[in-house]
């Protein structure tokens, strides 16, 4: 992500069970694979007539960093703010009164740090949450809290993961609950440029990884779902296939830097097989020959990659299925996503392989940072300008 815009993007590491495996030996360095031709920079199609239109739902939030659906048939929408607060969406404004979550005394917001995500613990009826934030020491914290009297109780904190961050950028993204009931968390490579410490390919480090654990366990045992991640800003699951979609933000300081979208097959998740997304040995399909590649893991090539001229910070969205597809038929069976820097909203076919054409939907959403399809059938988009908007069919 761009440090200059202070957008939160996605840890002495706390080595938890399931995250080991010698990554630093020469025997682990793989021969360089050749990327399939289809994984080169994706073709672009910019629509002359917008397929979508945007309408304001609410204003008055501050630097939105996430949108979360409360459990239950009547679950409300929770809006996360980078400074460490989370407020309910109430009509066209933030709900009155104290926020649902207030960690402002604990959270650092410099550069790309801050409140990065929140997930409700399954089976807890909204009475427990897991929160991902950057603390005042610039460390990543994944913490479980109890909800009492309608608000998160800061005094109930149970640390699930703490990881030291060497730099203030590439600090990772949101926690999400998968179809299997497990908690998935994306962590960036620790920052600076081109992963100088080569953390993402080091299996002894939790930086540059997607990790998973049982969110209800008293002592969580983390496992590596994926290594080779740069800065995963948004994870989401396809409701039909169970595939995990990852938007991995690239650096904006050089023309060759790319943004990419990856898809981890549900079959790998079910088998608990760790995959390699390639960074920093590969940026998209571009071989960075001075960076190591850990062997012994399946290499997952990006579904989409695009260069800096088309955007500098990809923001993961949703695969549009079921009720969402009925509300937005133009996006049926497509993965919709955004880019904070260009404010463009785009989509690709969700069921096809790498190299798909990126369809620019002819609409922009200022400083987009989050997507949510809520229980009222609305595709909501949050932005750093503090507004929540709804995307509708343009027809």
Residue pairs with C-beta under 8 A, 6 or more apart in sequence:
1 7
1 8
1 9
1 112
1 169
1 170
1 231
1 233
1 249
1 313
1 340
2 252
2 312
2 313
2 340
2 341
3 111
3 112
3 168
3 169
5 340
5 341
5 367
5 384
6 63
6 82
6 109
6 110
6 111
6 112
7 112
7 313
7 340
7 367
7 369
7 384
8 65
8 82
8 112
8 113
8 114
8 115
8 116
8 171
8 173
8 369
9 112
9 116
9 169
9 170
9 171
9 172
9 173
9 188
9 231
9 233
9 249
9 313
10 116
10 132
10 170
10 171
10 172
10 173
10 174
10 186
10 187
10 188
10 231
10 232
10 233
11 139
11 140
11 161
11 162
11 163
11 164
11 165
11 172
11 187
11 206
11 207
12 164
13 163
13 164
13 205
13 206
13 207
14 161
14 162
14 163
14 206
15 204
15 206
16 161
16 213
16 220
16 221
16 222
17 221
17 222
18 213
18 221
18 222
18 223
18 224
19 203
19 206
19 209
19 211
19 222
19 223
19 224
20 203
20 204
21 203
21 204
21 224
22 28
22 203
22 204
23 201
23 202
23 203
23 204
23 205
23 294
24 202
24 204
28 294
28 295
28 296
29 292
29 293
29 294
29 295
30 293
30 294
30 295
30 296
31 295
32 281
32 287
32 289
32 293
33 293
33 299
35 282
35 285
35 287
35 301
36 285
36 301
36 354
36 355
37 355
38 353
38 354
38 355
39 284
39 285
39 301
39 302
39 305
39 354
39 355
40 285
40 305
40 355
41 258
41 284
41 285
41 305
41 306
41 307
42 304
42 305
42 306
42 348
42 355
42 356
42 357
42 358
43 355
43 357
43 358
44 306
44 310
44 357
44 358
44 360
45 357
45 358
45 359
45 360
46 360
46 362
47 359
47 360
47 361
47 362
48 362
49 362
49 394
50 361
50 362
50 363
50 394
51 330
51 331
51 361
51 362
51 363
51 393
51 394
52 328
52 330
52 331
52 345
52 361
52 362
52 363
52 391
52 392
52 393
52 394
53 363
53 391
53 392
53 393
53 394
54 363
54 365
54 381
54 389
54 390
54 391
54 392
55 389
55 390
55 392
56 92
56 387
56 388
56 389
56 390
57 89
57 92
57 378
57 380
57 387
57 388
57 389
57 390
58 79
58 89
58 90
58 91
58 92
58 93
58 94
58 387
58 388
59 92
59 93
59 386
59 387
59 388
60 93
60 94
60 386
61 79
61 81
61 87
61 94
61 382
61 386
61 387
61 388
62 81
62 82
62 83
62 85
62 386
63 81
63 82
63 83
63 114
63 384
63 386
64 79
64 80
64 81
64 82
64 369
64 370
64 382
64 383
64 384
64 386
64 387
64 388
65 80
65 81
65 82
65 114
65 115
65 116
65 117
65 369
65 370
65 382
66 79
66 80
66 115
66 116
66 117
66 118
66 174
66 369
66 370
66 382
67 77
67 78
67 79
67 80
67 370
67 371
67 372
67 380
67 382
67 388
68 77
68 78
68 80
68 86
68 117
68 118
68 119
68 120
68 372
69 75
69 77
69 78
69 372
69 374
69 375
70 76
70 77
70 78
70 120
70 126
71 120
71 122
71 125
71 126
72 125
72 126
73 375
74 375
75 126
75 375
76 88
76 89
77 88
77 89
77 372
77 374
77 380
77 388
78 86
78 87
78 88
78 89
78 100
78 118
79 86
79 87
79 88
79 89
79 94
79 382
79 388
80 86
80 101
80 115
80 117
80 118
80 370
81 87
81 115
82 109
82 114
82 115
82 384
83 104
83 107
83 109
83 114
83 115
84 101
84 102
84 103
84 104
84 105
84 106
84 107
84 109
84 114
84 115
84 133
85 99
85 101
85 102
85 103
85 104
85 115
86 99
86 100
86 101
86 115
86 118
86 152
87 94
87 95
87 99
87 100
88 94
88 95
88 100
89 95
89 388
90 96
98 151
99 151
100 150
100 151
100 152
101 115
101 118
101 129
101 131
101 145
101 151
101 152
102 151
102 152
102 154
103 115
103 131
103 133
103 154
106 133
106 135
106 136
106 141
106 154
107 113
107 114
107 115
107 133
107 134
107 135
107 136
108 114
108 134
108 135
108 136
108 137
108 138
109 134
110 138
110 168
111 168
111 169
112 168
112 169
112 170
112 171
113 134
113 138
113 165
113 168
113 171
114 133
114 134
115 131
115 132
115 133
116 132
116 133
116 134
116 171
116 172
116 173
116 174
117 131
117 132
117 173
117 174
117 175
117 176
117 185
118 129
118 130
118 131
118 132
118 174
118 175
119 129
119 130
119 174
119 175
119 176
119 177
119 183
119 215
120 126
120 128
120 129
120 177
121 127
121 128
121 129
121 130
121 144
121 177
121 215
121 216
122 177
122 181
122 215
122 216
123 181
123 216
124 216
126 147
127 146
127 147
128 144
128 145
128 146
128 147
129 144
129 145
129 147
129 152
130 142
130 143
130 144
130 145
130 160
130 175
130 183
130 215
131 141
131 142
131 143
131 144
131 145
131 152
131 175
132 140
132 141
132 142
132 172
132 173
132 174
132 175
132 185
133 141
133 143
134 140
134 141
134 165
134 171
135 141
138 164
138 165
138 168
139 162
139 163
139 164
139 165
140 161
140 162
140 163
140 164
140 165
140 171
140 172
140 187
141 159
141 161
141 162
142 159
142 160
142 161
142 162
142 175
142 185
143 157
143 158
143 159
143 160
144 157
144 158
144 160
144 215
145 152
145 153
145 154
145 156
145 157
145 158
146 152
146 153
146 156
147 153
148 156
160 183
160 213
160 215
160 220
161 185
161 206
161 211
161 220
161 222
163 187
163 206
163 207
165 171
165 190
165 191
165 207
166 190
166 191
166 192
166 197
167 190
167 191
167 192
168 191
169 188
169 191
169 192
169 231
170 188
170 189
170 190
170 191
170 192
170 230
170 231
171 187
171 188
171 191
171 231
172 185
172 186
172 187
172 188
172 231
172 232
173 186
173 188
173 231
173 232
173 233
173 234
173 235
174 185
174 186
174 234
174 235
175 183
175 184
175 185
176 183
176 184
176 235
176 236
176 237
177 183
177 184
177 215
178 184
178 212
178 237
178 242
178 244
178 269
179 237
179 242
179 266
180 269
180 270
181 214
181 215
182 212
182 213
182 214
182 215
183 212
183 213
183 214
183 215
184 210
184 211
184 212
184 225
184 235
184 244
185 210
185 211
185 212
186 209
186 210
186 229
186 232
186 233
186 235
186 246
187 206
187 207
187 208
187 209
187 210
187 211
187 229
187 232
188 207
188 208
188 229
188 230
188 231
188 232
189 195
189 199
189 200
189 207
189 208
189 229
189 230
189 231
189 279
189 280
190 197
190 199
190 207
190 208
193 251
193 253
194 251
194 280
194 288
194 291
195 201
195 208
195 230
195 279
195 280
195 291
198 280
198 291
198 292
199 205
199 207
199 208
200 207
200 208
200 209
200 227
200 228
200 229
200 230
200 279
200 280
201 208
201 227
201 228
201 276
201 279
201 280
201 281
201 291
201 292
201 293
201 294
202 208
202 294
203 224
203 227
203 294
206 222
208 227
208 228
208 229
208 230
208 279
209 224
209 225
209 226
209 227
209 229
210 224
210 225
210 226
210 229
210 232
210 235
210 244
210 246
210 264
211 222
211 223
211 224
211 225
212 222
212 223
212 225
213 220
213 221
213 222
213 223
214 220
214 221
223 272
223 274
224 274
225 244
225 264
225 269
225 274
225 275
226 246
226 264
226 274
226 275
226 276
226 277
226 300
227 274
227 275
227 276
227 277
227 294
227 297
228 276
228 277
228 278
228 279
228 280
228 281
228 282
228 293
228 294
229 246
229 248
229 277
229 279
230 248
230 249
230 250
230 279
230 280
230 283
231 248
231 249
231 250
232 246
232 247
232 248
232 249
232 316
233 247
233 248
233 249
233 313
233 314
233 315
233 316
234 246
234 247
234 315
234 316
234 317
234 337
234 370
234 371
235 244
235 245
235 246
235 247
235 316
236 244
236 245
236 316
236 317
236 318
236 319
236 371
237 243
237 244
237 245
238 244
238 245
238 266
238 319
238 321
238 350
239 319
239 321
239 322
240 319
240 321
240 322
241 266
241 351
242 266
242 269
242 270
243 263
243 264
243 265
243 266
243 319
244 263
244 264
244 266
244 269
245 261
245 262
245 263
245 264
245 316
245 319
245 335
246 261
246 262
246 263
246 264
246 277
246 316
247 259
247 260
247 261
247 314
247 315
247 316
247 317
247 337
248 259
248 260
248 261
248 262
248 277
248 279
248 302
248 314
249 259
249 313
249 314
250 257
250 258
250 259
250 260
250 283
250 284
250 308
250 312
250 314
251 257
251 312
252 308
252 312
252 313
252 341
254 308
255 307
255 308
255 309
256 283
256 286
256 307
256 308
257 283
257 307
257 308
257 312
258 283
258 284
258 286
258 305
258 306
258 307
258 308
259 305
259 306
259 307
259 310
259 311
259 312
259 313
259 314
259 339
260 283
260 284
260 302
260 304
260 305
260 306
260 314
261 302
261 303
261 304
261 305
261 314
261 316
261 335
261 337
261 348
262 277
262 300
262 302
262 303
263 300
263 303
264 275
264 300
268 275
268 298
273 298
274 297
275 297
275 298
275 299
275 300
276 293
276 294
276 297
276 298
276 299
276 300
277 300
277 302
278 293
278 299
278 300
278 301
280 288
280 291
281 287
281 288
281 291
281 292
281 293
282 288
282 293
284 302
284 305
285 301
285 302
285 305
293 299
301 354
302 354
303 335
303 348
303 353
303 354
303 356
304 348
304 354
304 356
304 358
306 314
306 358
310 339
310 342
310 344
310 358
311 339
311 340
311 341
311 342
311 344
312 339
312 340
312 341
312 342
313 339
313 340
313 341
314 337
314 338
314 339
315 337
315 338
315 339
315 340
315 368
315 369
315 370
315 371
316 337
316 371
317 335
317 336
317 337
317 338
317 371
318 324
318 335
318 336
318 371
318 372
318 373
318 379
319 333
319 334
319 335
319 350
320 328
320 331
320 332
320 333
320 334
320 335
320 336
320 347
320 350
320 373
320 379
321 332
321 333
321 350
323 373
323 377
324 331
324 373
324 377
324 379
325 331
325 332
325 333
326 377
327 377
327 378
327 379
327 393
328 379
328 391
328 392
328 393
329 393
330 393
330 394
330 395
331 347
331 379
333 349
333 350
333 351
334 347
334 348
334 349
334 350
334 359
335 347
335 348
335 349
335 350
336 345
336 346
336 347
336 361
336 371
336 379
336 391
337 345
337 346
337 347
337 371
338 344
338 345
338 346
338 365
338 368
338 371
338 381
339 346
339 368
340 367
340 368
340 369
340 384
342 364
343 364
343 365
343 366
343 367
343 368
344 360
344 361
344 363
344 364
345 360
345 361
345 363
345 364
345 365
345 368
345 381
345 391
346 358
346 359
346 360
346 361
347 358
347 359
347 361
348 356
348 357
348 358
348 359
349 356
362 394
363 391
363 394
365 381
365 383
365 389
365 391
366 383
366 384
366 385
366 387
367 383
367 384
367 385
368 381
368 382
368 383
369 382
369 383
369 384
370 381
370 382
371 379
371 380
371 381
371 382
372 379
372 380
372 382
373 379
373 380
374 380
378 390
379 390
379 391
380 388
380 389
380 390
380 391
381 388
381 389
381 390
381 391
382 388
382 389
383 389
